[in-house]
Amino acid sequence: MTGQRRYRYWAGGLAVMALVASACGGGDSASESDTTVDANVKQGVEAALSGSTTISGTATTMKDPTTIAEWEALWKTERDTMVKRIKDNKWGVSADGKTLTGPEGFKIDLSKCIAGWSNTEGLTDTEIKIGSVSPLSGTAADFGNLAKTESAWFKYLSDKGAFKDSAGKTRKVNMVLKDDVYDAAKTVPLVDELLTSEKVFLLYSTGTPAGLKMYDKVNQYCVPQPMHVSGSPAFGDPVVHPWTAGGLLSYSTEATIWGSFIDQHIDELTKDTGKVRIASLVAASDFGAAYEGAMKAVIAGSKNKDKIEFYPERLDITAPTITDAMTNLFAKNPNVFITMTGATHCPMIINEIAQKNMGAKLKYKFMSSVCKSSGYVGKDKVGGDGMQADGYYIVGGGQKDIVTDSAKGDAFSVWAVKFLADNGHDAKLSSNFGNGFYPAWVVSQSLQCGGDLPGGLTRGNFITCLRVFEGTSPVHLKGIKINMNGNKDGYLLEGSDLSKYNAKAQVWEVQGELIELSGKTSNCTWNVSAMACG
């Protein structure tokens, strides 16, 4: 694979041990580090933040549909385009059943699938069985709200008869939900159960640690694993892991945006001490390691690297308190704070910073993208009036908050809030209820596209549709593209907003231009021992 991004850093257990000296105040020198940053991504980010580019294409001028019927008509048109492209190029499973092909050299040798593999396992004449492993309880249970929305969405489409394929079979989705409490050790046996006992057609999953533990097996079983809930670049690997695709913005891109922002504000940040001092609370897992390694790579590649000091403090994402870790970070006297963890630690970080009166010393504070949920930054979580969250920045992946956008009259958001309420879910309690429409939409489009191909719905037809995916998301800002292109582009989402929290209005407000990098992010073959691409 050419042009492959590599974020090199070495790990001992869960802790990343190779520190860039100029960035971290100790360890190996920057010149000894072989970390690199994706040049295409960095160039695109810098251009967007400087205001020298604008979002191009019809997406910015197209009039949004005003009813759910209009949205569904648009999606049918987009599916028809995908189906035509596949048929015209004769992609899919070969006549002898041994090979699956797609665009830009995408190819799967089906003879290497597990013995007894079936292209239609998980399907009956009336049912599509989908497995889901996510945290439905515990400190990360808010992520489980994604699955609740997905389940409601599939029921809605099933009841409409949306999953009728070219073979004349009309099916309903049966979604089997499993709770792993965001514990990768619990994830593996649950995945085994879904693969071997439930025999699901495809598999949803959540979290970087869990994903890295399971995706080798899932690919050996040749089971589609779309929209894995992680931004680790490891899940942008259509060559070695063709059945798996991540759904979130790459954490490496997120780090590149943080670093570019800091470079653009370097004079302000170094005015008092000559240094940018970045403190980060980092999840002590593969999730946090992806963030930390990417940030070190960004700093090592910065023209201002000698002015930047980076202080990570690692803590398990399920830890009940963060006080000691945050105290250690504040002792470094930082002027920038970047969150590299998630779940309940998001509001805890905001509260700790406020309680320790660090807000005045911190010129810029960033939440991680997974903290965008109103359930993490809303006033009920961070103080009575919510002002403690005011002024935080976030690289938000371009996703809307359906509650806010519903109040503004956005047609899909109005429909979505009511839809959730009709299914027993209050969109105001968690932004992840709204976020769940994104993976549900992508998978339902791919199921319907696969069903429209010769032979009807199969795993091969589904994954072919996923690898040519292109469509208009109802829950992303206009101009954010959702697409993949075989082996050339393994990432569905590469664009983002840079937003700032307005606590008075309780909304994230976009700052400047959207950052759209579609097709620019290099694919990643993950090296488990190095915990890096390449």
NORRAVEN-V86312 format. One record per residue. N is the residue number from 1. RES is the residue in three letters. PSI is psi in whole degrees, -180 to 180 (999 if undefined). D_CENTER is the distance of its C-alpha to the mean C-alpha in Angstrom with 1 decimal. Layout:
N,RES,PSI,D_CENTER / N,RES,PSI,D_CENTER
//
This chain:
1,MET,131,22.7 / 2,THR,158,23.5 / 3,GLY,31,21.9 / 4,GLN,134,19.6 / 5,ARG,139,17.8 / 6,ARG,123,19.0 / 7,TYR,95,18.1 / 8,ARG,122,21.1 / 9,TYR,152,21.8 / 10,TRP,148,23.6 / 11,ALA,141,23.0 / 12,GLY,108,25.6 / 13,GLY,-125,24.2 / 14,LEU,-9,21.1 / 15,ALA,132,22.5 / 16,VAL,124,22.0 / 17,MET,-23,25.7 / 18,ALA,108,26.0 / 19,LEU,139,26.2 / 20,VAL,121,26.8 / 21,ALA,-48,30.2 / 22,SER,-22,30.0 / 23,ALA,-28,26.6 / 24,CYS,0,27.3 / 25,GLY,18,31.1 / 26,GLY,175,31.9 / 27,GLY,-155,31.3 / 28,ASP,152,31.3 / 29,SER,160,31.9 / 30,ALA,-33,29.4 / 31,SER,-23,31.6 / 32,GLU,-10,31.2 / 33,SER,138,27.4 / 34,ASP,25,26.0 / 35,THR,143,22.5 / 36,THR,160,21.5 / 37,VAL,143,18.9 / 38,ASP,111,17.8 / 39,ALA,-39,20.7 / 40,ASN,-41,19.4 / 41,VAL,-46,16.3 / 42,LYS,-43,18.6 / 43,GLN,-43,21.2 / 44,GLY,-40,19.0 / 45,VAL,-47,17.7 / 46,GLU,-39,21.3 / 47,ALA,-41,22.7 / 48,ALA,-43,20.5 / 49,LEU,-27,21.1 / 50,SER,-9,24.8 / 51,GLY,15,25.0 / 52,SER,-3,26.4 / 53,THR,160,24.1 / 54,THR,161,23.2 / 55,ILE,128,20.9 / 56,SER,167,22.9 / 57,GLY,173,23.3 / 58,THR,-17,24.3 / 59,ALA,-31,21.1 / 60,THR,-21,22.4 / 61,THR,-15,25.9 / 62,MET,137,25.3 / 63,LYS,129,26.5 / 64,ASP,143,24.0 / 65,PRO,150,25.3 / 66,THR,-4,27.3 / 67,THR,162,27.2 / 68,ILE,-31,25.1 / 69,ALA,-39,27.7 / 70,GLU,-38,27.0 / 71,TRP,-47,23.2 / 72,GLU,-33,24.0 / 73,ALA,-40,26.6 / 74,LEU,-45,24.2 / 75,TRP,-35,21.8 / 76,LYS,-42,24.8 / 77,THR,-42,25.8 / 78,GLU,-37,22.5 / 79,ARG,-43,22.7 / 80,ASP,-37,26.3 / 81,THR,-42,25.3 / 82,MET,-46,23.0 / 83,VAL,-44,25.7 / 84,LYS,-43,28.3 / 85,ARG,-42,26.5 / 86,ILE,-47,26.2 / 87,LYS,-44,29.8 / 88,ASP,-34,31.2 / 89,ASN,1,29.8 / 90,LYS,40,30.7 / 91,TRP,164,27.4 / 92,GLY,-160,26.6 / 93,VAL,134,28.7 / 94,SER,163,32.0 / 95,ALA,-31,35.3 / 96,ASP,-1,36.0 / 97,GLY,13,32.7 / 98,LYS,-20,32.0 / 99,THR,143,29.4 / 100,LEU,130,26.3 / 101,THR,158,25.7 / 102,GLY,-166,23.4 / 103,PRO,158,23.0 / 104,GLU,44,23.3 / 105,GLY,7,24.7 / 106,PHE,126,22.2 / 107,LYS,136,24.4 / 108,ILE,128,24.4 / 109,ASP,101,27.7 / 110,LEU,-16,28.0 / 111,SER,-15,31.0 / 112,LYS,-2,28.8 / 113,CYS,161,27.1 / 114,ILE,147,28.5 / 115,ALA,135,32.1 / 116,GLY,7,32.5 / 117,TRP,141,29.2 / 118,SER,135,29.3 / 119,ASN,-17,27.5 / 120,THR,13,28.1 / 121,GLU,141,27.5 / 122,GLY,-2,26.0 / 123,LEU,141,27.8 / 124,THR,-176,31.2 / 125,ASP,-17,33.1 / 126,THR,-4,31.7 / 127,GLU,145,28.4 / 128,ILE,115,24.8 / 129,LYS,119,23.7 / 130,ILE,130,20.0 / 131,GLY,147,19.0 / 132,SER,127,16.3 / 133,VAL,117,16.0 / 134,SER,165,14.4 / 135,PRO,102,15.9 / 136,LEU,-8,18.4 / 137,SER,172,20.5 / 138,GLY,-173,20.7 / 139,THR,-21,19.2 / 140,ALA,20,15.6 / 141,ALA,-20,16.8 / 142,ASP,-32,15.0 / 143,PHE,-25,11.9 / 144,GLY,-17,14.5 / 145,ASN,-23,15.1 / 146,LEU,-47,12.2 / 147,ALA,-33,14.6 / 148,LYS,-40,17.5 / 149,THR,-43,16.5 / 150,GLU,-45,15.7 / 151,SER,-44,19.1 / 152,ALA,-39,20.9 / 153,TRP,-45,19.5 / 154,PHE,-34,20.7 / 155,LYS,-42,24.0 / 156,TYR,-50,24.5 / 157,LEU,-37,24.1 / 158,SER,-44,26.1 / 159,ASP,-25,28.9 / 160,LYS,-4,29.1 / 161,GLY,29,29.7 / 162,ALA,-22,26.7 / 163,PHE,56,26.3 / 164,LYS,125,29.6 / 165,ASP,179,29.6 / 166,SER,-14,32.1 / 167,ALA,3,34.0 / 168,GLY,10,34.8 / 169,LYS,130,32.9 / 170,THR,120,31.3 / 171,ARG,158,28.8 / 172,LYS,146,27.1 / 173,VAL,130,23.8 / 174,ASN,107,24.4 / 175,MET,118,21.3 / 176,VAL,112,22.0 / 177,LEU,132,20.1 / 178,LYS,141,20.3 / 179,ASP,115,19.7 / 180,ASP,4,18.8 / 181,VAL,28,18.9 / 182,TYR,43,15.9 / 183,ASP,108,18.5 / 184,ALA,-29,17.8 / 185,ALA,-29,21.5 / 186,LYS,-26,21.6 / 187,THR,-45,18.7 / 188,VAL,-52,20.7 / 189,PRO,-30,23.8 / 190,LEU,-39,22.0 / 191,VAL,-43,20.3 / 192,ASP,-42,23.8 / 193,GLU,-42,25.2 / 194,LEU,-35,22.9 / 195,LEU,-42,23.6 / 196,THR,-32,27.3 / 197,SER,-53,28.6 / 198,GLU,-29,26.6 / 199,LYS,60,26.0 / 200,VAL,154,23.0 / 201,PHE,-42,22.2 / 202,LEU,170,18.5 / 203,LEU,126,16.1 / 204,TYR,149,13.1 / 205,SER,164,11.8 / 206,THR,135,9.8 / 207,GLY,141,9.5 / 208,THR,-50,10.0 / 209,PRO,-45,13.8 / 210,ALA,-43,14.2 / 211,GLY,-43,12.3 / 212,LEU,-27,14.4 / 213,LYS,-25,17.5 / 214,MET,-22,17.2 / 215,TYR,-22,15.9 / 216,ASP,-48,19.2 / 217,LYS,-44,21.1 / 218,VAL,-39,19.0 / 219,ASN,-31,19.6 / 220,GLN,-35,23.3 / 221,TYR,-9,23.6 / 222,CYS,49,22.1 / 223,VAL,127,20.1 / 224,PRO,134,17.1 / 225,GLN,73,13.8 / 226,PRO,155,11.5 / 227,MET,39,8.0 / 228,HIS,132,7.6 / 229,VAL,85,5.5 / 230,SER,150,4.6 / 231,GLY,12,4.1 / 232,SER,135,7.7 / 233,PRO,-14,9.6 / 234,ALA,-25,11.5 / 235,PHE,16,9.6 / 236,GLY,63,10.7 / 237,ASP,74,14.2 / 238,PRO,-12,16.1 / 239,VAL,-55,19.4 / 240,VAL,-32,19.5 / 241,HIS,67,16.9 / 242,PRO,-19,17.3 / 243,TRP,-8,16.6 / 244,THR,137,13.0 / 245,ALA,128,10.0 / 246,GLY,158,6.3 / 247,GLY,-17,4.5 / 248,LEU,164,1.4 / 249,LEU,137,4.5 / 250,SER,133,6.4 / 251,TYR,-28,8.0 / 252,SER,-40,11.1 / 253,THR,-40,10.9 / 254,GLU,-45,10.4 / 255,ALA,-37,13.4 / 256,THR,-38,15.3 / 257,ILE,-43,15.2 / 258,TRP,-49,16.5 / 259,GLY,-41,19.1 / 260,SER,-38,20.2 / 261,PHE,-45,20.7 / 262,ILE,-42,22.8 / 263,ASP,-40,24.8 / 264,GLN,-18,25.6 / 265,HIS,22,26.9 / 266,ILE,-40,28.6 / 267,ASP,-44,32.1 / 268,GLU,-43,31.4 / 269,LEU,-26,29.6 / 270,THR,4,32.4 / 271,LYS,-42,35.3 / 272,ASP,-43,36.5 / 273,THR,-6,36.0 / 274,GLY,1,35.0 / 275,LYS,147,31.7 / 276,VAL,124,28.1 / 277,ARG,105,27.4 / 278,ILE,124,23.8 / 279,ALA,140,23.2 / 280,SER,131,20.0 / 281,LEU,121,19.5 / 282,VAL,131,17.3 / 283,ALA,128,16.1 / 284,ALA,71,18.6 / 285,SER,-180,16.5 / 286,ASP,-29,14.4 / 287,PHE,-56,11.4 / 288,GLY,-35,13.7 / 289,ALA,-36,15.4 / 290,ALA,-43,12.6 / 291,TYR,-51,12.6 / 292,GLU,-46,16.4 / 293,GLY,-41,17.1 / 294,ALA,-41,15.2 / 295,MET,-39,17.0 / 296,LYS,-37,20.3 / 297,ALA,-42,19.9 / 298,VAL,-45,19.5 / 299,ILE,-44,22.5 / 300,ALA,-29,24.5 / 301,GLY,2,24.1 / 302,SER,143,25.0 / 303,LYS,-15,28.5 / 304,ASN,21,28.7 / 305,LYS,-31,27.8 / 306,ASP,-11,31.3 / 307,LYS,1,30.7 / 308,ILE,129,27.5 / 309,GLU,134,27.5 / 310,PHE,125,24.4 / 311,TYR,97,24.8 / 312,PRO,145,22.1 / 313,GLU,119,23.0 / 314,ARG,139,21.3 / 315,LEU,137,21.3 / 316,ASP,137,20.1 / 317,ILE,-18,17.4 / 318,THR,2,20.0 / 319,ALA,134,22.8 / 320,PRO,-19,24.8 / 321,THR,149,25.8 / 322,ILE,6,24.6 / 323,THR,-49,28.0 / 324,ASP,-44,29.3 / 325,ALA,-43,26.2 / 326,MET,-35,26.0 / 327,THR,-42,29.8 / 328,ASN,-40,29.5 / 329,LEU,-43,27.0 / 330,PHE,-26,29.3 / 331,ALA,-18,32.2 / 332,LYS,-4,30.7 / 333,ASN,56,31.3 / 334,PRO,157,28.0 / 335,ASN,1,27.7 / 336,VAL,137,23.9 / 337,PHE,133,21.5 / 338,ILE,122,17.8 / 339,THR,127,15.8 / 340,MET,39,13.9 / 341,THR,-168,13.6 / 342,GLY,-158,12.7 / 343,ALA,-140,14.3 / 344,THR,-14,18.0 / 345,HIS,-20,18.3 / 346,CYS,-58,16.8 / 347,PRO,-30,20.0 / 348,MET,-38,22.1 / 349,ILE,-47,21.3 / 350,ILE,-44,22.3 / 351,ASN,-40,25.4 / 352,GLU,-43,26.5 / 353,ILE,-41,26.4 / 354,ALA,-45,28.5 / 355,GLN,-32,30.8 / 356,LYS,5,31.5 / 357,ASN,41,32.1 / 358,MET,-9,29.8 / 359,GLY,-38,28.5 / 360,ALA,-30,31.5 / 361,LYS,-24,31.0 / 362,LEU,113,27.3 / 363,LYS,-33,27.2 / 364,TYR,138,23.4 / 365,LYS,129,20.9 / 366,PHE,133,17.1 / 367,MET,149,14.7 / 368,SER,159,11.3 / 369,SER,-32,8.5 / 370,VAL,-1,8.2 / 371,CYS,11,11.9 / 372,LYS,-16,12.0 / 373,SER,137,13.4 / 374,SER,-21,17.2 / 375,GLY,-9,17.8 / 376,TYR,-33,17.2 / 377,VAL,-2,18.9 / 378,GLY,164,21.4 / 379,LYS,-25,25.1 / 380,ASP,-14,25.6 / 381,LYS,-26,23.4 / 382,VAL,48,24.6 / 383,GLY,155,28.2 / 384,GLY,-42,30.4 / 385,ASP,-5,30.0 / 386,GLY,3,26.4 / 387,MET,-14,27.6 / 388,GLN,-26,26.2 / 389,ALA,-2,22.8 / 390,ASP,134,24.4 / 391,GLY,-3,23.4 / 392,TYR,146,20.1 / 393,TYR,157,17.7 / 394,ILE,141,13.9 / 395,VAL,98,11.5 / 396,GLY,6,9.9 / 397,GLY,14,7.8 / 398,GLY,10,10.9 / 399,GLN,142,10.6 / 400,LYS,162,14.0 / 401,ASP,109,15.6 / 402,ILE,-24,17.7 / 403,VAL,-49,20.4 / 404,THR,-46,21.0 / 405,ASP,-26,20.9 / 406,SER,-43,23.1 / 407,ALA,-27,25.6 / 408,LYS,-7,25.6 / 409,GLY,9,26.4 / 410,ASP,123,23.3 / 411,ALA,-48,24.4 / 412,PHE,-39,21.3 / 413,SER,-40,20.4 / 414,VAL,-47,24.1 / 415,TRP,-43,24.0 / 416,ALA,-41,20.7 / 417,VAL,-43,22.1 / 418,LYS,-41,25.3 / 419,PHE,-46,23.7 / 420,LEU,-44,22.0 / 421,ALA,-41,25.3 / 422,ASP,-22,27.2 / 423,ASN,16,25.1 / 424,GLY,19,25.7 / 425,HIS,134,22.6 / 426,ASP,110,22.8 / 427,ALA,-24,19.9 / 428,LYS,-20,21.3 / 429,LEU,-23,20.7 / 430,SER,131,16.9 / 431,SER,-19,14.3 / 432,ASN,-18,12.2 / 433,PHE,-44,15.1 / 434,GLY,-40,14.3 / 435,ASN,-27,10.5 / 436,GLY,-19,11.6 / 437,PHE,-28,13.4 / 438,TYR,-59,10.5 / 439,PRO,-35,10.0 / 440,ALA,-41,13.7 / 441,TRP,-47,14.7 / 442,VAL,-46,13.1 / 443,VAL,-40,14.7 / 444,SER,-39,17.9 / 445,GLN,-43,18.3 / 446,SER,-35,18.1 / 447,LEU,-44,20.5 / 448,GLN,-40,22.9 / 449,CYS,-48,22.8 / 450,GLY,-37,23.5 / 451,GLY,-25,26.3 / 452,ASP,-8,27.8 / 453,LEU,161,28.3 / 454,PRO,134,31.6 / 455,GLY,-10,31.9 / 456,GLY,-168,29.6 / 457,LEU,127,26.3 / 458,THR,168,25.7 / 459,ARG,-41,22.9 / 460,GLY,-45,23.8 / 461,ASN,-38,23.8 / 462,PHE,-50,20.5 / 463,ILE,-30,18.7 / 464,THR,-44,20.8 / 465,CYS,-40,19.6 / 466,LEU,-38,15.9 / 467,ARG,-8,16.7 / 468,VAL,15,18.6 / 469,PHE,137,16.2 / 470,GLU,125,16.8 / 471,GLY,174,16.9 / 472,THR,111,16.9 / 473,SER,137,14.4 / 474,PRO,-11,16.4 / 475,VAL,21,13.9 / 476,HIS,154,12.8 / 477,LEU,145,15.4 / 478,LYS,126,18.0 / 479,GLY,-16,17.5 / 480,ILE,124,13.7 / 481,LYS,142,13.8 / 482,ILE,107,11.9 / 483,ASN,160,13.6 / 484,MET,164,14.2 / 485,ASN,77,17.6 / 486,GLY,-136,18.6 / 487,ASN,-9,19.0 / 488,LYS,-34,18.9 / 489,ASP,107,15.3 / 490,GLY,13,12.7 / 491,TYR,125,9.6 / 492,LEU,-43,9.1 / 493,LEU,119,7.6 / 494,GLU,1,9.4 / 495,GLY,161,10.9 / 496,SER,160,11.0 / 497,ASP,158,13.6 / 498,LEU,113,15.4 / 499,SER,158,16.8 / 500,LYS,138,19.5 / 501,TYR,126,20.3 / 502,ASN,99,23.6 / 503,ALA,-32,24.7 / 504,LYS,-43,27.9 / 505,ALA,-10,26.1 / 506,GLN,48,23.1 / 507,VAL,153,20.6 / 508,TRP,126,18.1 / 509,GLU,125,20.1 / 510,VAL,135,18.7 / 511,GLN,116,20.6 / 512,GLY,-152,22.0 / 513,GLU,152,20.4 / 514,LEU,152,16.9 / 515,ILE,103,15.4 / 516,GLU,117,14.9 / 517,LEU,26,14.5 / 518,SER,127,14.3 / 519,GLY,-2,15.9 / 520,LYS,-22,16.3 / 521,THR,123,13.7 / 522,SER,144,15.8 / 523,ASN,165,14.9 / 524,CYS,117,14.8 / 525,THR,113,17.2 / 526,TRP,130,16.5 / 527,ASN,107,19.7 / 528,VAL,-41,19.7 / 529,SER,-36,22.9 / 530,ALA,-12,21.9 / 531,MET,55,18.3 / 532,ALA,162,17.5 / 533,CYS,145,17.1 / 534,GLY,999,20.4
//
